[in-house]
Amino acid sequence: MMRRWMQCQHDRREGGRRSTFVRGVYPVLPHRVGFTLIELLVVIAIIAILAAILFPVFSQAREKGRQAQCMSNQRNISMAMAQYTNDYDERVTPFEMWAGFVGCKGVRYAGGDVFTTWDVYSETCDPTQRWAHRLQPYMRNVQIFSDQSGGTASPNINDGCRGGCRTIFDSVFGRLAIAWGWTWHPMWHGTLFSYGYNQLVAAHAANAGNIAKIQRPANVLLFADSSHKDAVPEQVVFGQWWDPIYIVPRIVYANACGGACNPDVRQERYTRHHAGSILSFVDGHTKFIQHTQIWARGIELAGLDQLHRFRLQQ
């Protein structure tokens, strides 16, 4: 018995390296602390594989949430426009002309297919002329004009782009905010602006008529994800200026302000939502449309298949 006990003690001191059985005594196994390198590498590999599978899913889920919020924003803006048209004899918010084309002259409808300039302050100078500013009282929330997925400008009162008639309104409103070279009311300071307005609809259904002129309102966009406050540029309204092809890049590459005229920034990373954009139509419905469809239907979405372009006489 003493011999067996001594053998057992010896085996323990040897760390269990001996595996020879002694009658009635089991071999002593080594005491392991932690994991082996191979085990750790296997666990890390499994975690990496799961992360690679799940991270894109989480990213898509987050984008779907933002997309839903964007659609809600545009629906609210469309509802505000519907209330505006009820208050203004079925007319939408007026056409806005950039002062870069006409100086500080105003632009007004002169009948037929003609707009003329006149010696009053241009719409770009008066911060109360922005279509978003006209709709804001119906919502009382400027943040609705922001999309978490992106935008291209935040009106800023510290912007140095001033001068000319733009300073006229400072004494009335205080320091005006500037975005894309347009003046904005100070309430818009720091607000990321994400949506654009169809200026061709504005010219026809505000200055030169009302929404009854639009024969197929379910086919014509009113608002959209856009790289500018004008999804359909005001220049497209006039036949002597931009080709309508510049409409679609503003909507597709909605996070790159120069995407309409600079092909080098027409890249996937500048799109607002993956593979598509959100548009609201004149009849009030809002939906997500694939970019391929937007490219194919650009003329129809702008309304150029049913609304003529105008001439500008200066």
C-alpha positions, 0 to 999 in steps of 0.5 A, spaced: 500 500 500 505 504 501 508 503 495 502 505 491 501 511 495 509 513 493 508 511 486 501 516 486 505 522 489 511 521 484 506 521 478 503 527 481 510 531 481 511 529 474 505 533 472 501 527 469 506 525 464 506 518 466 500 515 464 501 508 466 496 505 470 497 502 477 492 498 480 486 502 483 490 509 481 488 513 475 493 517 472 493 524 473 492 529 468 495 536 467 492 542 469 491 547 463 490 554 464 487 558 458 486 556 451 491 554 445 493 558 440 489 554 435 483 554 439 483 562 439 484 562 432 478 558 430 474 563 435 476 569 432 475 566 425 468 564 427 467 571 429 470 575 423 465 570 419 459 572 423 461 579 423 462 579 415 455 576 414 451 581 419 454 588 418 451 589 411 445 586 414 445 592 420 447 597 415 442 595 410 437 595 416 439 602 418 439 605 411 432 602 411 430 606 417 433 612 414 429 611 407 423 611 411 424 617 415 426 620 408 419 618 405 415 621 411 419 627 411 417 628 403 410 626 405 409 631 410 412 637 405 407 634 400 401 635 405 404 642 406 404 644 399 397 641 398 395 646 404 398 651 401 395 650 394 388 650 398 390 657 401 392 660 394 387 658 389 390 652 387 397 655 385 403 652 388 409 656 391 412 661 385 418 660 381 425 662 383 430 665 379 437 665 380 440 672 380 447 669 377 443 669 371 439 676 371 443 680 376 438 683 382 432 683 377 426 680 379 423 675 374 415 675 372 410 672 368 409 676 362 403 671 358 404 666 353 411 663 354 414 669 356 418 671 362 421 678 363 425 681 368 424 687 372 427 692 376 425 689 383 429 685 388 431 678 385 428 672 388 435 670 390 435 676 394 429 676 398 429 670 404 422 669 404 421 667 397 424 660 398 419 655 397 421 651 403 420 658 407 413 659 404 411 651 406 415 652 413 409 655 417 404 649 415 409 644 419 413 649 424 419 644 423 425 646 419 428 639 420 423 636 416 427 638 410 433 634 412 435 627 411 439 623 415 442 620 409 445 626 406 444 633 403 449 638 400 448 645 403 447 648 410 444 655 410 450 659 414 449 666 417 457 666 417 458 665 409 462 671 406 458 670 400 454 677 400 453 683 397 449 687 392 441 687 394 443 681 398 444 686 404 438 690 403 434 685 408 439 684 413 436 690 417 430 687 417 432 679 418 438 680 421 444 676 418 442 672 413 444 665 411 447 663 405 446 656 401 448 655 394 449 663 393 441 664 395 439 668 401 435 664 407 432 667 413 436 666 419 431 660 422 435 656 417 442 657 419 445 650 420 439 646 417 442 640 412 437 641 406 436 635 403 430 636 398 429 639 391 423 642 388 420 642 381 421 649 378 418 647 371 411 645 375 412 652 379 413 656 373 406 653 370 402 652 376 404 658 380 406 664 375 403 662 369 397 658 371 395 653 377 395 645 378 390 644 373 395 645 367 398 639 369 394 633 365 398 627 368 400 629 376 401 622 378 407 622 373 410 629 374 415 630 381 414 635 385 419 634 390 425 629 390 432 627 394 436 632 390 443 635 390 440 642 390 434 646 393 431 645 385 430 638 383 429 641 376 433 647 375 430 653 374 434 654 368 431 648 365 424 652 365 427 656 359 429 653 352 435 657 351 439 654 357 440 647 360 439 641 357 434 637 361 439 631 361 441 635 367 435 634 371 437 626 373 444 627 376 441 632 381 436 627 383 441 620 383 447 623 385 443 627 391 449 628 395 454 631 390 452 638 389 456 638 382 453 632 380 449 635 375 454 638 371 461 635 373 461 627 371 467 626 375 463 626 381 457 621 379 459 616 383 455 611 387 458 614 394 454 620 392 447 617 391 442 618 397 439 612 398 442 605 395 440 604 388 434 609 388 431 616 390 425 618 393 420 622 389 413 626 391 409 627 385 404 633 384 398 628 386 401 627 393 403 620 393 411 619 395 415 613 393 422 610 392 424 609 385 430 605 382 436 610 379 435 606 372 428 608 372 429 615 374 434 615 368 429 612 363 424 617 365 427 623 366 423 627 361 417 625 364 418 626 371 420 633 370 414 634 366 417 636 360 413 631 356 406 635 357 409 642 360 412 647 355 419 651 356 419 658 356 423 664 354 426 669 358 426 676 355 431 681 359 
